[in-house]
Amino acid sequence: MRSGVLPPADRQLLLFQRWLAENLSAIDYPGHRRLLELFATWHVQRRPHTLTDHCPLTSKQIHQARNEILLAIAFLSHLAERERTLADCTQADVDDWHAGGYTARRLTHAFLRWAMRCNHMPTVTIPHRSTSNPTPLAQHQRLILLRQAVNREDIPLQDRVAAALVLPPLRAAAHPDRAAHRPRCSP
């Protein structure tokens, strides 16, 4: 490759392709293996191949591609446990899958969308839930909630103690006046 006789190859992509071949060959059910080969070829590997034209792949990009494949395998196993195939998958199957851990299974969305687009499964609604962190409470909102929780006699004592632990005031270091006194980092 260094002499220019062979085209350049991305090491991460080559390792992923070897990993993919090993994992797909370990799948016992031929129908699942074929679906996963199609998914890997037409969806998962397209992005890394496109990215390698511009820059080397990172381990994080390959990690996501692997997780998409692993979750697709797990979803097909989930259907097999329910004695279903992808072709007769129902909304209840998809909902049950996501109920087992939405954030961890979010990467299954790519497989489900691909399978519906290619008519490998019926159209279902893919659950969507924002996984971003909500806006943090401002100091004054936090203090209002803390005062309400601690001073209300109709709230059980255990709940008031829990509120005091969950809603402590922000540290004084977060105060804007104190930020001016912090030493600056040099470039």
C-alpha positions as CSV (number, residue, x, y, z in Angstrom):
1,M,0.0,0.0,0.0
2,R,2.8,2.4,0.8
3,S,4.4,1.9,-2.6
4,G,1.2,2.9,-4.3
5,V,0.5,-0.4,-6.0
6,L,-2.5,-1.1,-3.8
7,P,-5.1,1.5,-3.0
8,P,-5.0,2.8,0.6
9,A,-7.1,0.9,3.1
10,D,-8.4,2.1,6.4
11,R,-7.3,-0.2,9.3
12,Q,-10.5,0.4,11.3
13,L,-12.7,-0.5,8.4
14,L,-10.7,-3.7,7.7
15,L,-11.0,-4.7,11.4
16,F,-14.7,-4.0,11.3
17,Q,-15.2,-6.1,8.1
18,R,-13.3,-9.0,9.7
19,W,-15.4,-8.7,12.9
20,L,-18.6,-8.5,10.8
21,A,-17.7,-11.7,8.9
22,E,-16.9,-13.6,12.1
23,N,-20.1,-12.5,13.8
24,L,-22.4,-13.1,10.8
25,S,-21.0,-16.6,10.3
26,A,-21.8,-17.4,13.9
27,I,-25.5,-16.8,13.4
28,D,-27.3,-20.2,13.2
29,Y,-30.6,-19.1,11.5
30,P,-29.9,-18.5,7.7
31,G,-32.8,-16.1,7.3
32,H,-31.4,-13.8,10.1
33,R,-27.9,-14.1,8.7
34,R,-29.1,-13.0,5.2
35,L,-31.1,-10.0,6.6
36,L,-28.1,-8.9,8.6
37,E,-25.7,-9.3,5.6
38,L,-28.1,-7.0,3.6
39,F,-28.4,-4.5,6.4
40,A,-24.6,-4.4,6.9
41,T,-24.0,-4.0,3.2
42,W,-26.6,-1.5,2.3
43,H,-26.8,0.5,5.5
44,V,-24.1,0.0,8.1
45,Q,-21.0,-0.1,5.9
46,R,-22.1,2.7,3.6
47,R,-21.2,5.4,6.1
48,P,-17.7,4.1,7.0
49,H,-16.9,3.7,3.3
50,T,-18.0,7.2,2.6
51,L,-16.1,8.6,5.5
52,T,-12.8,6.8,4.6
53,D,-12.7,8.9,1.4
54,H,-12.1,12.0,3.5
55,C,-10.4,10.9,6.7
56,P,-9.4,7.8,8.7
57,L,-12.2,6.2,10.7
58,T,-12.2,6.5,14.5
59,S,-12.8,3.7,16.9
60,K,-16.0,5.5,18.0
61,Q,-17.4,5.3,14.5
62,I,-16.6,1.6,14.3
63,H,-18.0,1.0,17.7
64,Q,-21.4,2.5,16.7
65,A,-21.4,0.4,13.5
66,R,-20.7,-2.7,15.6
67,N,-23.5,-1.8,18.1
68,E,-26.0,-1.3,15.2
69,I,-25.2,-4.9,14.1
70,L,-25.2,-6.4,17.6
71,L,-28.6,-4.7,18.4
72,A,-30.1,-5.9,15.1
73,I,-29.0,-9.5,16.0
74,A,-30.5,-9.1,19.5
75,F,-33.7,-7.7,18.0
76,L,-34.0,-10.7,15.7
77,S,-33.4,-13.0,18.6
78,H,-36.1,-11.2,20.6
79,L,-38.5,-11.9,17.8
80,A,-37.4,-15.5,17.6
81,E,-38.1,-15.9,21.3
82,R,-41.6,-14.7,20.6
83,E,-41.9,-17.1,17.7
84,R,-42.0,-14.3,15.2
85,T,-40.0,-13.4,12.1
86,L,-39.2,-9.9,11.0
87,A,-41.9,-10.2,8.3
88,D,-44.7,-10.7,10.9
89,C,-43.3,-8.3,13.5
90,T,-46.0,-6.3,15.2
91,Q,-46.1,-2.9,17.0
92,A,-46.3,-4.8,20.3
93,D,-43.0,-6.6,19.5
94,V,-41.3,-3.3,18.9
95,D,-42.8,-1.7,22.0
96,D,-41.8,-4.6,24.1
97,W,-38.3,-4.5,22.8
98,H,-37.9,-0.8,23.6
99,A,-39.5,-1.2,27.0
100,G,-36.6,-3.3,28.0
101,G,-34.2,-0.3,27.9
102,Y,-34.9,2.5,25.5
103,T,-31.5,4.3,25.6
104,A,-29.5,1.1,25.2
105,R,-31.6,-0.1,22.3
106,R,-31.9,3.2,20.5
107,L,-29.4,2.1,17.8
108,T,-32.0,-0.5,16.7
109,H,-33.9,2.3,15.0
110,A,-31.6,2.2,12.0
111,F,-32.3,-1.5,11.5
112,L,-36.0,-1.1,11.9
113,R,-36.2,1.9,9.5
114,W,-34.0,0.0,7.0
115,A,-36.2,-3.1,7.3
116,M,-39.4,-1.2,6.8
117,R,-38.0,0.8,3.8
118,C,-36.9,-2.4,2.1
119,N,-40.2,-4.2,2.9
120,H,-38.6,-6.8,5.1
121,M,-41.1,-5.9,7.9
122,P,-44.5,-4.2,8.2
123,T,-44.6,-0.5,9.0
124,V,-44.6,0.1,12.7
125,T,-44.1,3.3,14.8
126,I,-40.6,3.4,16.2
127,P,-40.8,4.9,19.8
128,H,-39.0,8.1,20.2
129,R,-37.9,9.6,23.4
130,S,-35.5,12.4,23.9
131,T,-32.4,11.2,25.6
132,S,-30.8,14.6,26.1
133,N,-30.5,16.1,29.5
134,P,-33.2,18.6,30.5
135,T,-32.2,22.1,31.2
136,P,-30.8,22.3,34.7
137,L,-32.8,24.2,37.3
138,A,-31.7,27.7,38.0
139,Q,-30.5,28.4,41.6
140,H,-33.7,30.4,42.5
141,Q,-36.0,27.5,41.1
142,R,-34.0,25.0,43.1
143,L,-34.3,26.9,46.3
144,I,-38.1,27.4,45.8
145,L,-38.6,23.7,45.3
146,L,-36.3,22.8,48.3
147,R,-38.2,25.3,50.6
148,Q,-41.6,23.9,49.5
149,A,-40.5,20.3,50.0
150,V,-38.9,20.8,53.4
151,N,-41.6,23.0,54.9
152,R,-44.7,21.1,53.8
153,E,-46.0,19.0,56.6
154,D,-48.3,16.9,54.3
155,I,-45.2,15.4,52.6
156,P,-43.8,12.3,54.5
157,L,-40.5,12.9,56.2
158,Q,-38.6,10.4,54.0
159,D,-39.7,12.3,50.9
160,R,-38.7,15.6,52.4
161,V,-35.2,14.2,53.2
162,A,-34.9,12.8,49.7
163,A,-35.8,16.2,48.3
164,A,-33.1,17.8,50.4
165,L,-30.6,15.4,49.0
166,V,-31.7,15.7,45.4
167,L,-32.2,19.5,45.4
168,P,-29.2,20.9,47.2
169,P,-28.3,24.5,46.5
170,L,-25.6,24.9,43.9
171,R,-22.0,25.3,45.2
172,A,-20.8,28.8,45.8
173,A,-18.1,28.3,43.2
174,A,-20.8,28.4,40.5
175,H,-21.6,32.0,41.4
176,P,-20.6,34.3,38.5
177,D,-18.8,36.8,40.8
178,R,-16.4,34.0,42.0
179,A,-15.7,32.9,38.4
180,A,-13.8,36.2,37.8
181,H,-11.3,35.3,40.5
182,R,-10.4,31.9,39.0
183,P,-7.0,31.8,37.3
184,R,-7.0,31.6,33.5
185,C,-5.6,28.7,31.7
186,S,-2.8,29.6,29.3
187,P,-3.1,28.4,25.7
